[in-house]
Amino acid sequence: QVQLVESGGGLVQAGGSLRLSCAASGTFVRLDVMGWYRQAPGKRRELVADAISGSSTNYADSVKGRFTISRDNLKNTMFLQMNSLKPEDTAVYYCHGSFRSRDYWGQGTQVTVSA
């Protein structure tokens, strides 16, 4: 089993920054993939960024150059540094982990960007 807990969401003005954290725990050595997804009201959940165990990262076009994903594999934690935030970044952000072909999700953390 894998448990994922997010933290770091909140309210910020447009142009501001937030840093999300995800702590993973459970019976595993290292998650194969960790990533961030988000879901805005009335919209489908979408990939924001992910990081494969190692160094490969992938970003949605809408966040490239503004968001940075990072992992601390020793501590099984993941971060999302979000800069130059826009109102359209407002959503619930979910931590995702994949281990042995099974997917795990955190409970989500709200990010609200005011204009």
Buried (B, 14 or more C-beta within 10 A) or exposed (E): EBEBBBEBBEEBEEEBEBBBBBBBEEEBEEBBBBBBBBBBEEEEBEBBBBBBBEEEBBBBEEBEEBBBBBBEBEEBBBBBBBBEBBEEBBBBBBBBBBBEEEEBBBEBBEBBBEE
